[in-house]
Amino acid sequence: MQFLVHVVVTAGLLLIVAKVVNGFTISNGQVALISALVLGLANAVVRPILVFLTLPLTLLTLGLFLIVINAAMLKLSATMVAGFTIKGTMPAVVGALLLTGLNIAVAAMFGI
C-alpha cells in the first residue's frame, strides 16, 4: 500500500516539476503515473548498480555525483515512457534536484 501511495505522490511531484522546469514535459496525469512507476523501478534496479560502479567518483565529489545519477534515472524513465520528455541534460539535473527536494518535503510533512 505504501508503494502505491509513493507512486501517486511521485506522479504528482513529477507534474509539478514539469510545470516549473523548461524542457521537462509530461503530457497528462496517466503518463505521470506510468512515469512514476517506471522511475521507481529504475531506482530499485538500475540505480544501485550505478551507485556501486561510480562509488569512487561519488566519494571524490563528496556525494554530488548522485545528482547526476538521479538525473540519469529521470532521463532513462523519459526514454521508456511515451509522453514524458526531457530535452537536455540541464532540465534533467534541475528536475532531479527539484524532485528530490519535493520528495523530502512531502516525506517530512506527511511521514511517507
N, CA and C of each residue as an Amber inpcrd file, in Angstrom:
protein
   336
   0.8240000  -1.1950000   0.0000000   0.0000000   0.0000000   0.0000000
   0.8710000   1.2640000   0.0000000   1.9450000   1.2290000   0.8050000
   2.8180000   2.3920000   0.8810000   3.4940000   2.6550000  -0.4640000
   3.7960000   1.5880000  -1.2030000   4.4050000   1.7510000  -2.5220000
   3.4630000   2.4990000  -3.4610000   2.1820000   2.1430000  -3.4350000
   1.2060000   2.8190000  -4.2890000   1.0590000   4.2900000  -3.9210000
   1.0650000   4.5710000  -2.6300000   0.9910000   5.9670000  -2.1820000
   2.2110000   6.7280000  -2.6750000   3.3760000   6.1040000  -2.5790000
   4.6040000   6.7650000  -3.0260000   4.5720000   7.0140000  -4.5350000
   4.0420000   6.0590000  -5.3050000   3.9480000   6.2310000  -6.7590000
   3.0110000   7.3880000  -7.0920000   1.8740000   7.4690000  -6.4050000
   0.9160000   8.5490000  -6.6700000   1.5110000   9.9010000  -6.2840000
   2.1870000   9.9550000  -5.1500000   2.8220000  11.2070000  -4.7130000
   3.9110000  11.6120000  -5.7060000   4.7200000  10.6640000  -6.1370000
   5.7770000  10.9610000  -7.0980000   5.1900000  11.4330000  -8.4220000
   4.0760000  10.8490000  -8.8330000   3.4160000  11.2940000 -10.0660000
   2.9800000  12.7470000  -9.9450000   2.4060000  13.1040000  -8.8100000
   2.0220000  14.4960000  -8.5950000   3.2170000  15.4300000  -8.5960000
   4.2950000  14.9890000  -7.9680000   5.5020000  15.8160000  -7.9320000
   6.1290000  15.9400000  -9.3170000   6.0530000  14.8830000 -10.1190000
   6.5490000  14.9710000 -11.4920000   5.7570000  15.9990000 -12.2920000
   4.4540000  16.0630000 -12.0620000   3.6350000  17.0790000 -12.7390000
   4.0380000  18.4870000 -12.3070000   4.3490000  18.6510000 -11.0310000
   4.7980000  19.9610000 -10.5340000   6.1400000  20.3250000 -11.1670000
   7.0580000  19.3700000 -11.2070000   8.3740000  19.6190000 -11.8050000
   8.2150000  19.9740000 -13.2850000   7.2860000  19.3080000 -13.9660000
   7.0640000  19.5880000 -15.3870000   6.5440000  21.0090000 -15.6060000
   5.7910000  21.5390000 -14.6490000   5.2930000  22.9110000 -14.7690000
   6.3900000  23.9420000 -14.5080000   7.3710000  23.5890000 -13.6820000
   8.3900000  24.5410000 -13.2450000   9.6230000  24.5350000 -14.1460000
  10.0450000  23.3720000 -14.6080000  11.3150000  23.2430000 -15.3280000
  11.0580000  23.2430000 -16.8400000  11.6860000  24.1740000 -17.5390000
  11.6010000  24.2110000 -19.0000000  12.3520000  23.0210000 -19.5810000
  11.7660000  22.3690000 -20.5820000  12.3920000  21.2150000 -21.2010000
  12.0180000  19.9060000 -20.5390000  11.1850000  19.9540000 -19.5290000
  10.7360000  18.7760000 -18.7780000   9.2290000  18.7150000 -18.9600000
   8.7290000  17.7960000 -19.7890000   7.2990000  17.7820000 -20.0900000
   6.6840000  16.4140000 -19.8270000   5.4730000  16.4600000 -19.2870000
   4.6440000  15.2690000 -19.0920000   3.2810000  15.6250000 -19.6510000
   2.7690000  14.7820000 -20.5450000   1.5600000  15.1480000 -21.2810000
   0.2900000  15.1210000 -20.4380000   0.1490000  14.1750000 -19.5030000
  -1.0660000  14.1200000 -18.6860000  -0.8190000  13.3160000 -17.4060000
  -1.8420000  13.1990000 -16.6010000  -1.7230000  12.5120000 -15.3190000
  -1.4520000  11.0260000 -15.4470000  -2.0350000  10.3980000 -16.4610000
  -1.7960000   8.9680000 -16.6650000  -0.3290000   8.7080000 -17.0020000
   0.2270000   9.5600000 -17.8410000   1.6500000   9.4400000 -18.1820000
   2.4990000   9.6790000 -16.9350000   2.0760000  10.6030000 -16.0790000
   2.8080000  10.8670000 -14.8370000   2.8060000   9.6390000 -13.9340000
   1.6680000   8.9400000 -13.8290000   1.6090000   7.7220000 -13.0110000
   2.5190000   6.6340000 -13.5700000   2.4810000   6.4450000 -14.8850000
   3.3410000   5.4340000 -15.5070000   4.8090000   5.8230000 -15.3350000
   5.1110000   7.1070000 -15.4880000   6.4890000   7.5900000 -15.3200000
   6.9710000   7.3880000 -13.9000000   6.1110000   7.6340000 -12.9320000
   6.4850000   7.4360000 -11.5300000   6.7610000   5.9630000 -11.2560000
   5.9660000   5.0890000 -11.8380000   6.1750000   3.6550000 -11.6640000
   7.4860000   3.2160000 -12.3090000   7.7410000   3.6770000 -13.5300000
   8.9890000   3.3310000 -14.2240000  10.1900000   3.9170000 -13.4750000
  10.0580000   5.1370000 -12.9760000  11.1430000   5.7560000 -12.2100000
  11.4190000   4.9620000 -10.9370000  10.3710000   4.5270000 -10.2740000
  10.5520000   3.7020000  -9.0740000  11.2550000   2.3940000  -9.3750000
  10.8880000   1.7580000 -10.4700000  11.5550000   0.5110000 -10.8580000
  13.0090000   0.7600000 -11.2560000  13.2570000   1.8480000 -11.9820000
  14.6400000   2.1860000 -12.3600000  15.4780000   2.4770000 -11.1160000
  14.8890000   3.1780000 -10.1580000  15.6180000   3.4760000  -8.9200000
  15.8640000   2.2200000  -8.0940000  14.9850000   1.2390000  -8.2170000
  15.1550000  -0.0020000  -7.4550000  16.1320000  -0.9670000  -8.1160000
  16.2190000  -0.9520000  -9.4420000  17.0340000  -1.9430000 -10.1480000
  18.3440000  -1.3600000 -10.6660000  18.2690000  -0.2690000 -11.4110000
  19.4520000   0.2620000 -12.1030000  20.2900000   1.1540000 -11.1950000
  19.6460000   1.9830000 -10.3960000  20.3670000   2.9730000  -9.5900000
  21.3970000   2.3370000  -8.6370000  21.0570000   1.2510000  -7.9190000
  22.0830000   0.6650000  -7.0340000  23.3320000   0.2030000  -7.7920000
  23.1470000  -0.3040000  -8.9920000  24.2940000  -0.7350000  -9.7890000
  25.1480000   0.4690000 -10.1740000  24.4970000   1.5490000 -10.6210000
  25.2440000   2.7630000 -10.9770000  25.9490000   3.3730000  -9.7730000
  25.2840000   3.3710000  -8.6400000  25.9130000   3.9210000  -7.4280000
  27.1550000   3.1190000  -7.0680000  27.0650000   1.8040000  -7.1650000
  28.2180000   0.9680000  -6.8540000  29.3600000   1.1960000  -7.8420000
  29.0330000   1.2450000  -9.1230000  30.0760000   1.3970000 -10.1410000
  30.7420000   2.7630000 -10.1060000  30.0200000   3.7730000  -9.6600000
  30.5730000   5.1300000  -9.6350000  30.9560000   5.5730000  -8.2260000
  31.0850000   4.6250000  -7.3230000  31.4030000   4.9690000  -5.9350000
  32.6700000   5.8120000  -5.7890000  33.7650000   5.4970000  -6.4850000
  34.9410000   6.3600000  -6.3430000  34.6680000   7.8150000  -6.7650000
  33.9460000   7.9930000  -7.8600000  33.6180000   9.3440000  -8.3200000
  32.6730000  10.0400000  -7.3400000  31.7450000   9.2860000  -6.7920000
  30.8230000   9.8480000  -5.8030000  31.5800000  10.2940000  -4.5570000
  32.5230000   9.5030000  -4.1130000  33.3210000   9.8810000  -2.9460000
  34.2000000  11.0890000  -3.2500000  34.7590000  11.1210000  -4.4430000
  35.6150000  12.2340000  -4.8440000  34.8500000  13.5450000  -4.8850000
  33.5860000  13.4940000  -5.2920000  32.7660000  14.7090000  -5.3800000
  31.9210000  14.9250000  -4.1210000  32.2260000  14.1740000  -3.0800000
  31.5210000  14.2850000  -1.7950000  30.0110000  14.0600000  -1.9410000
  29.6560000  13.1340000  -2.8150000  28.2600000  12.7590000  -2.9900000
  27.5030000  13.5340000  -4.0430000  28.0880000  14.5790000  -4.5910000
  27.3760000  15.3860000  -5.5790000  27.1080000  14.6310000  -6.8810000
  27.8850000  13.6010000  -7.1570000  27.6570000  12.8330000  -8.3790000
  26.3320000  12.0780000  -8.3290000  25.7870000  11.8900000  -7.1340000
  24.4800000  11.2400000  -7.0060000  23.3870000  12.0390000  -7.7090000
  23.5660000  13.3500000  -7.8130000  22.6140000  14.1810000  -8.5510000
  22.6210000  13.7850000 -10.0310000  23.8090000  13.5220000 -10.5620000
  23.9260000  13.0960000 -11.9520000  23.2530000  11.7360000 -12.1430000
  23.4160000  10.8410000 -11.1840000  22.7680000   9.5300000 -11.2590000
  21.2510000   9.6860000 -11.2110000  20.7490000  10.5620000 -10.3380000
  19.3010000  10.8120000 -10.2770000  18.7980000  11.3780000 -11.6050000
  19.5590000  12.2890000 -12.1980000  19.1820000  12.8510000 -13.4960000
  19.1780000  11.7580000 -14.5580000  20.1350000  10.8590000 -14.4980000
  20.1850000   9.7490000 -15.4570000  18.9730000   8.8360000 -15.3040000
  18.5220000   8.6130000 -14.0810000  17.3280000   7.7910000 -13.8560000
  16.0860000   8.4740000 -14.4310000  16.0250000   9.7970000 -14.3030000
  14.9140000  10.5330000 -14.9110000  14.9520000  10.4240000 -16.4280000
  16.1410000  10.6050000 -17.0160000  16.2820000  10.5050000 -18.4760000
  15.9460000   9.0930000 -18.9540000  16.3550000   8.0790000 -18.2130000
  16.0350000   6.7020000 -18.5650000  14.5260000   6.4840000 -18.5500000
  13.8670000   6.9930000 -17.5310000  12.4120000   6.8710000 -17.4410000
  11.7360000   7.6040000 -18.5920000  12.2630000   8.7700000 -18.9440000
  11.6790000   9.5490000 -20.0380000  11.8120000   8.8380000 -21.3710000
  12.8980000   8.0960000 -21.5600000  13.0520000   7.3700000 -22.8210000
  12.1360000   6.1540000 -22.8950000  11.6970000   5.6700000 -21.7600000
  10.8710000   4.4610000 -21.7340000   9.3700000   4.7520000 -21.7710000
   8.9630000   5.9890000 -21.4720000   7.5400000   6.3220000 -21.3800000
   7.1920000   7.3570000 -22.4450000   6.2420000   7.0080000 -23.2900000
   5.7720000   7.9570000 -24.2990000   4.9660000   9.0500000 -23.6110000
   5.2220000  10.2930000 -23.9780000   4.5370000  11.4210000 -23.3590000
   5.3270000  12.0770000 -22.2490000   6.4770000  11.5100000 -21.9110000
   7.3740000  12.0640000 -20.8910000   8.6940000  12.3590000 -21.5910000
   9.0200000  13.6470000 -21.7120000  10.2500000  14.0310000 -22.4050000
  11.0670000  14.9840000 -21.5440000  12.3730000  14.8180000 -21.6560000
  13.3200000  15.7320000 -21.0310000  14.2970000  16.1390000 -22.1230000
  14.3060000  17.4210000 -22.4360000  15.1410000  17.9250000 -23.5270000
  16.4470000  18.4720000 -22.9660000  17.4580000  17.6210000 -22.9260000
  18.7640000  18.0710000 -22.4900000  19.1500000  17.5870000 -21.1060000
  20.4030000  17.8750000 -20.7810000  20.9420000  17.4290000 -19.5030000
  20.5490000  18.3570000 -18.3570000  20.5760000  19.6510000 -18.6070000
  20.2470000  20.5920000 -17.5260000  18.8150000  20.4460000 -17.0110000
  17.8140000  20.2980000 -17.8750000  16.4740000  20.0600000 -17.3370000
  16.4020000  18.7770000 -16.4990000  17.1760000  17.7700000 -16.8760000
  17.1970000  16.5260000 -16.0960000  17.8280000  16.7580000 -14.7280000
  18.9290000  17.5090000 -14.6900000  19.6020000  17.7780000 -13.4180000
  18.7340000  18.6590000 -12.5200000  18.1780000  19.7280000 -13.0860000
  17.3190000  20.6130000 -12.3010000  16.0690000  19.8630000 -11.8410000
  15.5060000  19.0430000 -12.7390000  14.3380000  18.2400000 -12.3750000
  14.6550000  17.2480000 -11.2760000  15.8320000  16.6280000 -11.3400000
  16.2360000  15.6790000 -10.2970000  16.3930000  16.3810000  -8.9490000
  17.0210000  17.5580000  -8.9620000  17.1770000  18.3220000  -7.7200000
  15.8260000  18.7310000  -7.1410000  14.9570000  19.2350000  -7.9980000
  13.6430000  19.6800000  -7.5350000  12.8040000  18.5020000  -7.0590000
  12.8220000  17.4050000  -7.7860000  12.0580000  16.2260000  -7.3940000
  12.5620000  15.6640000  -6.0670000  13.8640000  15.6390000  -5.8750000
  14.4310000  15.1760000  -4.6120000  14.0070000  16.0780000  -3.4580000
  14.1210000  17.3870000  -3.6660000  13.7160000  18.3240000  -2.6210000
  12.2410000  18.2190000  -2.2770000  11.4030000  18.1030000  -3.3010000
   9.9670000  17.9770000  -3.0580000   9.6290000  16.6580000  -2.3710000
  10.3020000  15.5760000  -2.7560000  10.0830000  14.2950000  -2.0850000
  10.4610000  14.3540000  -0.6090000  11.5580000  15.0150000  -0.3100000
  11.9850000  15.1660000   1.0830000  10.9660000  15.9830000   1.8600000
  10.4820000  17.0730000   1.2410000   9.4990000  17.9390000   1.9140000
   8.1970000  17.1890000   2.1760000   7.7080000  16.4550000   1.1870000
   6.4560000  15.7100000   1.3670000   6.6330000  14.6080000   2.4170000
   7.7630000  13.9310000   2.3780000   8.0200000  12.8750000   3.3650000
   8.0940000  13.4540000   4.7750000   8.6850000  14.6310000   4.9020000
   8.7820000  15.2590000   6.2220000   7.4230000  15.7360000   6.7220000
   6.6040000  16.2460000   5.8240000   5.2910000  16.7600000   6.2330000
   4.2910000  15.6430000   6.5640000   4.3020000  14.5860000   5.7450000
   3.2770000  13.5440000   5.8800000   3.8010000  12.2230000   6.3920000
   5.0930000  12.1130000   6.5820000   5.6630000  10.8620000   7.1030000
   5.5620000   9.7010000   6.1370000   5.6590000  10.0030000   4.8680000
   5.5630000   8.9400000   3.8520000   6.9100000   8.2990000   3.6640000
